[in-house]
Amino acid sequence: MDSRFDLNGNELGAKLGKRFANVSVAIKGSALPKVTQELVSLRASQLNGCGFCVDAHAKDLAAAGEPAVRVNLVAAWRESTVFTEAEQAALALAEEGSRLADAHQGVSDETWDLVRKHYDDDQIAALIYLVAMINAANRLLVITRTKGGSYQAGTFDN
């Protein structure tokens, strides 16, 4: 199935897309580790059922040299031994920040304390914006039915 709508196919969509991309560039340039950024983006995208983003972040992790076992276990990170405590804290924040409608408490104090333990203020700011931005991207691409499978690793590295 083809995408329903080209978000960059008109002047306003292209203008909004450019602003959206600028926030992502700032996050990518932050001190938050790149692998953590990709793991968080992959997990949120899995939760939101965004095929394009799951494809993109899995391929970018693989291209960055992440072992297949880590990429494959993101969906079951709590039941695996391949993620650091810091990565687990970021993945917990990604899940709780993505499931706001399901989690009446939002992000738990326990998760917040783990994030504070492992990341400095700049990294936390990047992490919070990353969770918000990947959820927004997931919604844009699910609404437009943008399918996964054709992404080329590194496309968004600019």
C-alpha positions as CSV (number, residue, x, y, z in Angstrom):
1,M,0.0,0.0,0.0
2,D,1.2,3.4,-0.9
3,S,1.4,6.3,1.6
4,R,-1.8,8.2,2.0
5,F,-0.2,11.6,1.9
6,D,3.2,13.2,1.2
7,L,3.9,15.4,4.2
8,N,6.5,17.3,2.2
9,G,4.5,17.6,-0.9
10,N,3.2,21.1,-0.3
11,E,4.6,24.3,1.0
12,L,3.2,24.2,4.5
13,G,4.1,20.5,5.0
14,A,7.7,21.1,3.8
15,K,8.0,24.1,6.1
16,L,6.8,22.2,9.1
17,G,8.9,19.2,8.2
18,K,12.0,21.3,8.1
19,R,11.3,22.7,11.6
20,F,10.7,19.2,12.8
21,A,13.9,18.0,11.4
22,N,15.8,20.8,13.0
23,V,14.8,19.6,16.5
24,S,16.0,16.1,15.5
25,V,19.3,17.5,14.4
26,A,19.8,19.2,17.8
27,I,19.0,15.9,19.6
28,K,21.4,14.0,17.4
29,G,24.1,16.5,18.2
30,S,23.6,16.2,21.9
31,A,25.7,14.3,24.5
32,L,23.1,11.5,24.7
33,P,24.8,8.5,23.2
34,K,23.8,7.8,19.6
35,V,23.1,4.1,20.3
36,T,20.8,5.1,23.2
37,Q,19.0,7.5,20.8
38,E,18.5,4.7,18.3
39,L,17.4,2.1,21.0
40,V,14.9,4.6,22.4
41,S,13.6,5.5,18.9
42,L,13.3,1.8,18.0
43,R,11.4,0.9,21.2
44,A,8.9,3.8,20.9
45,S,8.3,2.9,17.2
46,Q,7.7,-0.7,18.1
47,L,5.1,0.3,20.7
48,N,3.4,2.7,18.2
49,G,3.4,0.2,15.3
50,C,5.3,2.5,13.0
51,G,6.8,0.2,10.4
52,F,8.9,2.9,8.7
53,C,10.5,4.0,11.9
54,V,11.1,0.4,13.2
55,D,12.8,-0.3,9.8
56,A,14.9,2.9,10.0
57,H,16.1,2.6,13.6
58,A,16.8,-1.1,13.3
59,K,18.9,-0.5,10.2
60,D,20.7,2.5,11.7
61,L,21.6,0.4,14.7
62,A,22.9,-2.4,12.5
63,A,24.9,0.0,10.4
64,A,26.4,1.5,13.5
65,G,27.7,-2.0,14.4
66,E,25.2,-3.0,17.0
67,P,25.0,-6.8,17.3
68,A,21.8,-8.3,16.0
69,V,21.0,-9.7,19.4
70,R,20.7,-6.2,20.9
71,V,18.6,-4.9,18.0
72,N,16.3,-8.0,18.2
73,L,15.9,-7.9,22.0
74,V,14.8,-4.2,22.2
75,A,11.2,-5.3,22.2
76,A,12.0,-7.6,25.2
77,W,14.6,-5.5,26.9
78,R,13.3,-6.2,30.4
79,E,13.8,-9.9,29.8
80,S,17.3,-9.7,28.4
81,T,20.9,-9.2,29.6
82,V,22.4,-7.2,26.8
83,F,21.5,-3.6,27.8
84,T,23.3,-1.5,30.3
85,E,21.5,0.0,33.3
86,A,21.6,3.4,31.6
87,E,20.1,2.0,28.5
88,Q,17.4,0.2,30.5
89,A,16.6,3.5,32.2
90,A,16.2,5.2,28.8
91,L,14.1,2.4,27.5
92,A,11.8,2.5,30.5
93,L,11.4,6.3,30.0
94,A,10.7,5.7,26.3
95,E,8.0,3.1,27.2
96,E,6.3,5.1,29.9
97,G,6.6,8.4,27.9
98,S,5.0,6.6,24.9
99,R,2.2,4.9,26.8
100,L,0.8,8.0,28.4
101,A,-2.8,6.9,27.7
102,D,-2.1,3.4,29.2
103,A,-0.1,4.6,32.2
104,H,-2.2,6.8,34.4
105,Q,0.9,7.9,36.3
106,G,2.8,8.9,33.3
107,V,6.5,8.4,33.9
108,S,7.0,6.7,37.3
109,D,9.2,8.1,40.0
110,E,11.2,4.9,39.9
111,T,12.0,5.4,36.2
112,W,12.7,9.1,36.7
113,D,15.2,8.3,39.5
114,L,17.0,5.8,37.2
115,V,17.2,8.3,34.4
116,R,18.6,10.9,36.9
117,K,21.1,8.4,38.1
118,H,22.6,7.7,34.7
119,Y,22.2,10.9,32.7
120,D,23.2,14.6,33.2
121,D,20.8,17.5,32.6
122,D,21.7,18.0,29.0
123,Q,21.3,14.3,28.2
124,I,18.0,14.2,30.0
125,A,16.7,17.2,28.0
126,A,17.8,15.4,24.8
127,L,16.1,12.2,26.0
128,I,12.8,13.8,26.9
129,Y,12.7,15.7,23.5
130,L,13.7,12.4,21.7
131,V,10.8,10.5,23.3
132,A,8.4,13.3,22.3
133,M,9.8,13.7,18.8
134,I,9.8,10.0,18.0
135,N,6.3,9.7,19.2
136,A,5.3,12.6,17.0
137,A,7.1,11.1,14.0
138,N,5.4,7.7,14.6
139,R,2.0,9.4,14.6
140,L,2.8,11.3,11.4
141,L,3.9,8.2,9.6
142,V,1.2,5.9,11.0
143,I,-1.5,8.4,10.0
144,T,-0.1,8.7,6.5
145,R,0.4,4.9,6.3
146,T,4.1,5.2,5.4
147,K,5.3,1.6,5.3
148,G,8.6,0.2,6.4
149,G,11.1,-1.8,4.2
150,S,12.7,0.7,1.9
151,Y,14.7,2.8,4.4
152,Q,18.5,3.1,3.6
153,A,20.7,3.2,6.7
154,G,22.1,6.7,7.4
155,T,19.4,8.6,5.4
156,F,18.8,10.9,8.4
157,D,22.5,11.4,9.4
158,N,22.7,14.9,7.8
